[in-house]
Amino acid sequence: MSLTFIGQKKGMAQVFDQDGKLVVCTVILAEPNTVVQIKRKESDGYNAIKLGGLRMTKPQADRAKKPHLGQFAKSQIEPCRVLRESRMENVEQYQVGQQIDAGLFADMKFVDVEGVSKGKGFQGVMKLHGFAGGPAAHGSGFHRHAGSTGMRSTPGRCFPNGKRASRMGGDRQTVQNLRVVAVKGNLLLVEGAVPGARSGIVYISQAKKRG
C-alpha cells in the first residue's frame, strides 16, 4: 500500500532520454499535495493518509461542500479541489498540513496512473464493439446495424449482457507500469499515454507489479 498522489494531465510531449532515444510521454502537473487528515487504526479502524490537491479559487470554494470546508478550516489548510485517501501501514512519518511534492517520484522507476477516460457519448456497435456491419451495397439497407439478437420460439427472448449500442468512455481506468522519464520541478513525465483529456485529474502511485 503506497501513497496516491493527485495530479493533473497537461498533454503529451516528446523528449530524449539518457540513451538518446526519442520517448513519447505524458506531462502531468504534480503540484504539492497537502496532508489533510491522518487516520489511525486506534480511532478509525485503519491507517490512512488523506491528501488534498489542486487549490480552489474563490468561486470554487463558494460551491464546495460544507463538511469539506469545515475540515480544511479545522486543519488550517487552504481548500483543495480533490481529496484522495490512501491506506498505509505506517502513518507516523506524516503530519497534518505537510506538503508532499513531485520529489516523491524521484526514486521511482515505474508508476500506475488512474484517471477517467474521455467520454464519447452514445455509440453504435461498430465503434463500441468492433462489429463488421452489413454489406456496403446501396440496396442492402443494412450497413451499421447490430443484426438479429433474438432467439427462436424457445426461449423466445434475448439473453442479457449482450453487446448493444450504449454509452462509450467516461470510465475510470488505470494504466500500469508507466516508466518515469523525468521529474522537473512540479512536472512529472511518464512514458506513454494516460486516461483522460487535458486538464483531467489523475492519481499516481508506485507501480504494484514493478518497483
C-alpha positions, 0 to 999 in steps of 0.5 A: 500500500503506497501513497496516491498522489493527485495530479493533473494531465497537461498533454503529451510531449516528446523528449530524449532520454539518457540513451538518446532515444526519442520517448513519447510521454505524458506531462502531468502537473504534480503540484504539492499535495497537502496532508489533510487528515491522518487516520489511525487504526486506534480511532478509525479502524485503519491507517490512512493518509488523506491528501488534498490537491489542486487549490480552489479559487474563490468561486470554487470554494463558494460551491464546495461542500460544507463538511469539506470546508469545515475540515480544511478550516479545522486543519488550517489548510487552504481548500483543495479541489480533490481529496484522495485517501490512501491506506498505509501501514505506517502513518507516523512519518506524516503530519497534518498540513505537510506538503508532499511534492513531485520529489516523491517520484524521484526514486521511482522507476515505474508508476500506475496512473488512474484517471477517467477516460474521455467520454464519447457519448452514445455509440453504435456497435461498430465503434463500441464493439468492433462489429463488421456491419452489413454489406456496403451495397446501396440496396442492402439497407443494412450497413451499421446495424447490430443484426438479429439478437433474438432467439427462436420460439424457445426461449423466445427472448434475448439473453442479457449482457449482450453487446448493444449500442450504449454509452462509450468512455467516461470510465475510470481506468488505470494504466500500469507500469508507466516508466518515469522519464523525468521529474522537473520541478512540479512536472512529472513525465511518464512514458506513454499515454494516460486516461483522460483529456487535458486538464483531467485529474489523475492519481499516481502511485508506485507501480504494484507489479514493478518497483 
